Amino acid sequence: MLTYEQWERVDPLLPSNAGKVGRPFGDHRTVVEGIADRYRTGIPWRGLPREVFGPWQTVWKRHKTFADDGTWDRVLAALMAEAGGCCTDL
């Protein structure tokens, strides 16, 4: 689970609902926690506990959307820059 301080770094880097067409994004934190849990445990997407993270399809779709639109690349670049890393030109 992300700490409050970690989430405060990540949250502003994620897309907002401003100008979004269609259904607005739900809670990003729950979904990001589900994505992290899936990678941490190695379980299949369908194995995510619904009562904790909501429908696995929502978690998977948000992960795919963020991968396709470059969100994860921007998050990584921003966090690396904050940490003084090398990958600020992503």
Contacts in CASP RR format, 6 or more apart in sequence:
PFRMAT RR
TARGET T0000
AUTHOR 0000-0000-0000
METHOD contacts of the structure
MODEL  1
MLTYEQWERVDPLLPSNAGKVGRPFGDHRTVVEGIADRYRTGIPWRGLPR
EVFGPWQTVWKRHKTFADDGTWDRVLAALMAEAGGCCTDL
1 33 0 8 1.000
1 36 0 8 1.000
2 10 0 8 1.000
2 29 0 8 1.000
2 32 0 8 1.000
2 33 0 8 1.000
2 36 0 8 1.000
7 29 0 8 1.000
9 79 0 8 1.000
9 82 0 8 1.000
10 32 0 8 1.000
10 75 0 8 1.000
10 79 0 8 1.000
11 28 0 8 1.000
11 29 0 8 1.000
13 71 0 8 1.000
13 74 0 8 1.000
13 75 0 8 1.000
13 78 0 8 1.000
13 79 0 8 1.000
14 28 0 8 1.000
14 32 0 8 1.000
14 66 0 8 1.000
14 71 0 8 1.000
14 75 0 8 1.000
15 25 0 8 1.000
15 66 0 8 1.000
15 69 0 8 1.000
15 71 0 8 1.000
16 25 0 8 1.000
17 24 0 8 1.000
17 25 0 8 1.000
25 62 0 8 1.000
28 62 0 8 1.000
30 53 0 8 1.000
30 54 0 8 1.000
31 53 0 8 1.000
31 58 0 8 1.000
31 59 0 8 1.000
31 62 0 8 1.000
31 63 0 8 1.000
33 52 0 8 1.000
33 53 0 8 1.000
34 48 0 8 1.000
34 52 0 8 1.000
34 53 0 8 1.000
34 59 0 8 1.000
35 59 0 8 1.000
35 62 0 8 1.000
35 63 0 8 1.000
37 43 0 8 1.000
37 48 0 8 1.000
37 52 0 8 1.000
37 53 0 8 1.000
38 44 0 8 1.000
38 45 0 8 1.000
38 47 0 8 1.000
38 48 0 8 1.000
38 59 0 8 1.000
45 56 0 8 1.000
45 57 0 8 1.000
45 59 0 8 1.000
45 60 0 8 1.000
46 56 0 8 1.000
47 56 0 8 1.000
48 54 0 8 1.000
48 56 0 8 1.000
48 59 0 8 1.000
50 56 0 8 1.000
53 59 0 8 1.000
65 71 0 8 1.000
66 72 0 8 1.000
73 90 0 8 1.000
74 90 0 8 1.000
76 87 0 8 1.000
76 90 0 8 1.000
77 87 0 8 1.000
77 88 0 8 1.000
77 89 0 8 1.000
77 90 0 8 1.000
80 86 0 8 1.000
80 87 0 8 1.000
80 88 0 8 1.000
81 87 0 8 1.000
81 88 0 8 1.000
END
